Amino acid sequence: MQALRWELRQLAAATAVLAACGAPGAGSGVSAWDVEFELSIGGADEGPFSFSDIRSLDVADDGTIYVLEAQEQEVRVFGPDGAFLRTIGRRGSGPGEFERANGVALAPGGEVWVYSPARRRLERFDTLGAVRASHHVNATSYGWLWSGGVDSAGRLYDSHPVQLGESRVYHIMRTDPEGGTVDTLPWPDCEAPDPGYFAFPSGSMAIPYAHAQIRVMDPRGQVWCGGSGELTLYQYRLGEVEPTRTLTMALEPAVVSSAERDSAIAAAERFKKQAGEVDLDYSMIPVTKAIVLGIHLDEAARVWVRTMTASGPGLALFAPDGAPLATVTLPVEPMPYGPFLVRDNQLYFTVANADGVPSVVRYRVVSP
């Protein structure tokens, strides 16, 4: 369910369709790039290098790393070399304090913004941690990970549910904290499949390994949308309902093994004991896993698509003009419910040790 929440929270005709001939994949005309390990932050038993629930991170132009530790409700700041610098904010209900915060972002003006959707609050700090302002935000969404961000004009955006009859339709809510203006814009419908649910008398659960829809707002004012079952992405202008271009790359999906299928069925059977007995159609469990796990944009307008394929975890990279550029194989698997960030050919994400304790790691992407 967390993955589903996390995934729901990403001109009259298409004017350009940018897809390489034959939909290339790894080994068919697209370069294979490598990564080099650079840094790990975490792993301590106590203190600022001890993490339990990393929900969000951002990186400044000078390489300073801002990490939101949700268990403690504080932002920990580290230098480019991983040295601890300071803590920003704390748990509480006053100005500069958080309750259930799940997002940190660096605004264009250099401020550190921390978002608490459960409280509908935006807290603004300078880079040294002094409180600049506190704002009420009307958005009512809340997910395990923050699906919003800050656009290039310094406006906060998030996915916001609007009740239409008996249905809840998600829109983009964009808030200017200085001027107080709020825009509500539609998410495009890119016709990606509904992941589907197993329904019980007293609840529901997402179908294991079901392919779903992923939607992400680009801070430059674009929206990216696609289904997780294949790498086909649609780009929209904000507020438009027809795509302006399409990006695609053929990748071989990972297969759901017999052991994984049996484990998923066993989990559904256990859920029955709590939610009520009902006949379930286990043929609805896909035979292949989702390929697309996330969509990420960098400062050079390149599109990095986080993937899981038959080769393992990796990335598919598209150039600013939409041309397929490279595939990248990751030596470790990022945490599925952790933040992922691309800055200046560097990848920042969270990994877990054998006990499930998270750390932030940094890898540099190396092209041939």
C-alpha positions as CSV (number, residue, x, y, z in Angstrom):
1,M,0.0,0.0,0.0
2,Q,2.9,2.4,0.7
3,A,4.3,1.7,-2.7
4,L,0.9,2.5,-4.2
5,R,0.6,5.7,-2.2
6,W,4.1,6.6,-3.1
7,E,3.3,5.9,-6.9
8,L,0.1,7.8,-6.9
9,R,1.9,10.7,-5.4
10,Q,4.5,11.2,-9.4
11,L,-1.7,20.7,-27.8
12,A,-4.4,19.1,-29.2
13,A,-2.1,16.4,-30.4
14,A,1.4,15.3,-29.7
15,T,3.8,17.7,-31.4
16,A,6.9,15.4,-31.2
17,V,7.4,11.7,-30.6
18,L,11.0,11.0,-29.7
19,A,11.7,7.3,-29.8
20,A,14.7,5.6,-31.2
21,C,14.2,3.3,-34.2
22,G,13.4,-0.2,-33.0
23,A,13.0,0.9,-29.4
24,P,16.5,0.2,-28.3
25,G,17.5,-1.4,-25.1
26,A,20.8,-2.3,-23.4
27,G,23.2,-3.8,-26.0
28,S,21.2,-2.4,-29.0
29,G,22.7,1.0,-29.6
30,V,22.4,2.5,-26.1
31,S,25.6,3.0,-24.2
32,A,26.1,1.1,-20.9
33,W,27.5,3.5,-18.2
34,D,29.0,2.5,-14.9
35,V,28.9,4.0,-11.4
36,E,31.6,4.5,-8.8
37,F,31.0,4.5,-5.0
38,E,31.8,7.8,-3.3
39,L,30.2,8.2,0.1
40,S,28.1,6.6,2.8
41,I,26.4,8.5,5.6
42,G,24.9,6.4,8.4
43,G,25.5,3.2,10.3
44,A,26.2,4.5,13.7
45,D,24.5,3.3,16.8
46,E,23.6,6.8,18.0
47,G,24.1,10.5,17.2
48,P,23.6,12.3,13.8
49,F,24.9,9.3,11.8
50,S,22.3,7.0,13.2
51,F,19.2,6.9,11.0
52,S,15.9,4.9,11.4
53,D,13.5,6.5,8.9
54,I,14.9,8.6,6.1
55,R,12.0,10.1,4.2
56,S,13.5,12.9,2.0
57,L,16.8,14.4,1.0
58,D,18.1,17.3,-1.2
59,V,21.5,18.5,-2.2
60,A,22.7,22.1,-2.7
61,D,24.9,23.3,-5.6
62,D,27.9,23.2,-3.3
63,G,27.3,19.5,-2.4
64,T,25.8,20.1,1.0
65,I,23.4,17.2,1.8
66,Y,20.1,17.7,3.7
67,V,18.5,14.6,5.1
68,L,15.0,14.4,6.8
69,E,15.0,11.9,9.6
70,A,11.3,11.3,10.1
71,Q,11.6,9.3,13.4
72,E,13.3,12.2,15.1
73,Q,11.5,14.9,12.9
74,E,14.7,16.9,12.1
75,V,16.8,17.7,9.1
76,R,20.4,16.7,9.4
77,V,22.9,18.6,7.3
78,F,26.2,17.1,6.0
79,G,29.0,18.5,4.0
80,P,30.0,17.1,0.6
81,D,32.6,14.9,2.4
82,G,29.9,13.5,4.7
83,A,30.9,15.5,7.8
84,F,28.0,16.4,10.0
85,L,27.4,20.1,10.1
86,R,24.1,20.9,12.0
87,T,20.5,20.0,12.6
88,I,17.6,22.1,11.4
89,G,14.1,22.0,13.1
90,R,12.7,19.7,15.7
91,R,9.5,18.0,16.6
92,G,6.7,20.2,17.8
93,S,3.7,22.4,16.7
94,G,5.3,25.8,16.7
95,P,7.1,27.8,14.1
96,G,10.1,25.9,12.8
97,E,8.8,22.7,14.3
98,F,7.4,19.6,12.5
99,E,4.9,16.9,13.0
100,R,5.0,13.9,10.6
101,A,7.1,15.9,8.1
102,N,7.9,13.9,5.0
103,G,9.6,16.3,2.6
104,V,12.7,18.6,2.5
105,A,13.6,20.7,-0.5
106,L,15.9,23.6,-1.4
107,A,14.0,26.6,-2.8
108,P,15.5,28.6,-5.7
109,G,16.4,31.5,-3.3
110,G,18.6,29.2,-1.1
111,E,16.1,28.5,1.7
112,V,15.5,25.1,3.2
113,W,11.8,24.2,3.0
114,V,10.3,21.4,5.1
115,Y,6.8,20.1,4.3
116,S,4.4,18.6,6.9
117,P,1.3,17.6,4.9
118,A,-0.4,16.0,7.9
119,R,-0.3,19.5,9.6
120,R,-0.7,21.3,6.3
121,R,2.4,23.4,7.2
122,L,5.5,24.6,5.3
123,E,8.4,25.7,7.4
124,R,11.1,27.9,5.8
125,F,14.7,28.2,7.1
126,D,17.9,29.7,6.0
127,T,20.8,27.3,5.4
128,L,22.1,27.8,9.0
129,G,18.7,26.7,10.4
130,A,17.2,30.0,11.4
131,V,13.4,30.2,10.9
132,R,12.4,32.5,8.1
133,A,8.6,31.8,7.9
134,S,5.8,29.3,8.6
135,H,2.9,28.9,6.2
136,H,-0.4,27.1,6.1
137,V,-0.9,24.9,3.0
138,N,-4.3,23.8,1.8
139,A,-3.2,20.5,0.2
140,T,-4.6,17.5,2.1
141,S,-2.5,14.7,0.6
142,Y,-0.2,12.6,2.7
143,G,2.0,9.7,1.7
144,W,4.9,7.7,3.0
145,L,7.2,9.8,0.7
146,W,6.5,13.3,-0.4
147,S,5.4,13.3,-4.0
148,G,5.7,17.1,-4.4
149,G,8.5,19.6,-4.4
150,V,9.4,23.2,-5.2
151,D,9.3,24.5,-8.8
152,S,11.8,26.9,-10.5
153,A,9.6,29.9,-9.5
154,G,9.7,29.0,-5.8
155,R,6.2,27.6,-5.5
156,L,5.3,24.5,-3.5
157,Y,3.4,21.8,-5.3
158,D,1.8,18.5,-4.2
159,S,-0.7,16.0,-5.3
160,H,-4.1,16.9,-3.9
161,P,-7.3,14.8,-3.9
162,V,-10.6,16.4,-5.1
163,Q,-13.8,14.6,-4.3
164,L,-16.0,14.3,-7.4
165,G,-19.2,12.5,-6.5
166,E,-18.1,9.1,-5.1
167,S,-14.7,9.3,-6.7
168,R,-11.5,11.0,-5.5
169,V,-9.5,12.6,-8.4
170,Y,-6.0,13.8,-7.7
171,H,-4.9,17.2,-8.9
172,I,-1.7,19.2,-8.7
173,M,-2.0,22.0,-6.1
174,R,0.6,24.7,-6.6
175,T,1.0,27.3,-3.8
176,D,2.9,30.5,-3.8
177,P,3.8,30.9,-0.1
178,E,4.8,34.6,-0.5
179,G,1.7,35.8,-2.5
180,G,-0.7,33.2,-1.1
181,T,-2.1,32.3,-4.5
182,V,-3.1,28.7,-5.1
183,D,-3.5,27.0,-8.5
184,T,-5.3,23.6,-8.9
185,L,-4.3,21.9,-12.1
186,P,-5.3,18.4,-13.4
187,W,-2.9,15.5,-13.5
188,P,-2.9,14.1,-17.1
189,D,-4.5,10.7,-17.7
190,C,-1.8,8.8,-19.5
191,E,-3.9,5.6,-19.7
192,A,-1.5,3.6,-17.6
193,P,-3.2,0.6,-16.0
194,D,-4.9,0.6,-12.7
195,P,-2.8,-1.6,-10.4
196,G,-6.0,-3.3,-9.0
197,Y,-6.8,-4.6,-5.6
198,F,-7.8,-7.7,-3.9
199,A,-11.1,-6.8,-2.1
200,F,-12.0,-8.2,1.3
201,P,-15.2,-7.7,3.4
202,S,-13.1,-5.4,5.7
203,G,-10.4,-3.9,3.6
204,S,-8.3,-4.3,0.5
205,M,-4.7,-4.9,-0.6
206,A,-2.8,-4.1,-3.7
207,I,-2.3,-7.0,-6.0
208,P,1.3,-8.1,-5.5
209,Y,3.7,-7.1,-8.3
210,A,0.9,-5.3,-10.1
211,H,1.9,-2.7,-12.6
212,A,0.8,0.8,-11.8
213,Q,0.9,4.4,-12.9
214,I,3.8,6.8,-12.0
215,R,3.4,10.5,-12.3
216,V,6.0,13.2,-11.6
217,M,6.0,17.0,-11.9
218,D,9.2,18.5,-13.3
219,P,10.1,21.7,-11.4
220,R,10.4,23.4,-14.8
221,G,6.7,23.1,-15.2
222,Q,6.2,19.8,-17.1
223,V,4.5,16.6,-16.0
224,W,5.9,13.1,-16.7
225,C,3.6,10.1,-16.7
226,G,3.8,6.4,-17.6
227,G,2.9,2.9,-16.6
228,S,5.4,0.8,-14.6
229,G,5.1,-2.3,-16.8
230,E,7.1,-0.9,-19.7
231,L,9.4,2.1,-20.2
232,T,7.2,4.4,-22.2
233,L,7.0,7.9,-20.7
234,Y,4.7,10.8,-21.8
235,Q,5.6,14.4,-21.2
236,Y,2.8,17.0,-20.8
237,R,2.8,20.7,-20.3
238,L,1.4,21.6,-16.9
239,G,-2.4,21.8,-17.2
240,E,-2.6,20.1,-20.6
241,V,-4.2,16.7,-21.2
242,E,-2.4,15.7,-24.4
243,P,1.3,14.7,-24.4
244,T,3.9,16.9,-26.1
245,R,6.3,14.0,-26.6
246,T,6.9,10.3,-25.8
247,L,10.1,8.7,-24.6
248,T,10.6,4.9,-24.9
249,M,13.3,2.2,-24.4
250,A,12.9,-1.5,-24.6
251,L,14.1,-3.3,-21.5
252,E,13.8,-6.9,-20.4
253,P,11.6,-7.3,-17.3
254,A,12.4,-9.3,-14.3
255,V,10.3,-12.4,-13.8
256,V,8.2,-13.1,-10.7
257,S,9.7,-16.3,-9.5
258,S,7.7,-19.2,-8.2
259,A,9.0,-18.6,-4.7
260,E,8.0,-14.9,-4.9
261,R,4.5,-15.8,-6.2
262,D,4.0,-18.4,-3.5
263,S,5.1,-15.8,-0.8
264,A,2.7,-13.2,-2.2
265,I,-0.2,-15.7,-2.1
266,A,0.7,-16.7,1.4
267,A,0.6,-13.0,2.4
268,A,-2.8,-12.6,0.9
269,E,-4.1,-15.7,2.7
270,R,-2.8,-14.3,6.0
271,F,-4.6,-11.0,5.2
272,K,-7.8,-13.0,4.8
273,K,-7.7,-13.9,8.5
274,Q,-8.0,-10.3,9.4
275,A,-10.1,-8.8,6.6
276,G,-12.5,-11.7,5.9
277,E,-12.6,-14.8,3.8
278,V,-13.2,-14.4,0.1
279,D,-12.2,-16.2,-3.1
280,L,-9.2,-14.5,-4.7
281,D,-8.1,-14.8,-8.3
282,Y,-4.3,-15.3,-8.0
283,S,-4.0,-15.3,-11.8
284,M,-4.1,-11.5,-11.5
285,I,-0.6,-11.6,-10.1
286,P,1.6,-10.6,-13.1
287,V,4.3,-12.9,-14.4
288,T,6.8,-10.1,-14.7
289,K,7.7,-7.3,-12.2
290,A,7.3,-3.6,-12.8
291,I,10.2,-2.1,-14.9
292,V,9.7,1.6,-14.0
293,L,10.1,2.4,-10.3
294,G,10.6,6.2,-10.5
295,I,11.2,9.2,-12.8
296,H,13.9,11.7,-11.9
297,L,15.0,14.9,-13.5
298,D,18.4,16.5,-13.3
299,E,19.6,20.1,-13.6
300,A,20.7,19.5,-17.3
301,A,17.1,18.5,-18.2
302,R,18.0,14.9,-18.7
303,V,15.5,12.2,-17.6
304,W,16.7,9.4,-15.4
305,V,14.2,6.5,-15.1
306,R,14.8,4.2,-12.1
307,T,14.3,0.6,-13.3
308,M,14.2,-3.0,-12.2
309,T,15.0,-5.4,-15.1
310,A,16.3,-8.9,-15.7
311,S,19.8,-7.5,-15.1
312,G,18.8,-6.1,-11.7
313,P,18.4,-2.5,-10.4
314,G,19.5,0.3,-12.7
315,L,18.6,3.5,-14.6
316,A,17.6,4.4,-18.1
317,L,18.9,7.8,-19.2
318,F,17.4,10.1,-21.8
319,A,19.1,13.1,-23.3
320,P,17.4,16.6,-23.1
321,D,16.1,16.1,-26.6
322,G,14.5,12.9,-25.6
323,A,16.9,10.5,-27.3
324,P,17.8,7.3,-25.4
325,L,21.3,7.9,-24.1
326,A,22.4,5.1,-21.8
327,T,21.6,2.4,-19.3
328,V,23.2,2.3,-15.9
329,T,23.5,-0.8,-13.7
330,L,23.4,-0.2,-9.9
331,P,25.6,-2.4,-7.7
332,V,23.1,-2.2,-4.8
333,E,19.4,-1.9,-4.7
334,P,17.9,1.4,-3.4
335,M,15.4,1.1,-0.7
336,P,11.9,0.8,-2.4
337,Y,10.4,3.4,-0.1
338,G,13.3,5.7,0.2
339,P,14.2,9.0,-1.6
340,F,16.3,9.0,-4.8
341,L,18.0,12.1,-6.2
342,V,20.3,12.9,-9.2
343,R,22.6,15.9,-9.0
344,D,25.5,16.7,-11.3
345,N,26.0,13.0,-12.4
346,Q,25.9,11.9,-8.8
347,L,23.2,9.6,-7.5
348,Y,22.0,9.9,-3.9
349,F,19.7,7.3,-2.4
350,T,19.1,5.1,0.7
351,V,20.2,1.5,1.2
352,A,19.4,-0.8,4.2
353,N,21.7,-3.1,6.0
354,A,20.8,-6.6,7.1
355,D,18.8,-5.2,10.0
356,G,16.9,-2.8,7.8
357,V,18.7,0.3,9.1
358,P,19.0,2.9,6.4
359,S,22.0,5.0,5.2
360,V,22.5,7.6,2.5
361,V,24.9,6.6,-0.2
362,R,26.4,8.6,-3.1
363,Y,27.6,7.1,-6.4
364,R,29.1,9.0,-9.4
365,V,27.9,8.0,-12.9
366,V,30.8,7.4,-15.2
367,S,30.4,7.5,-19.0
368,P,32.8,5.7,-21.4
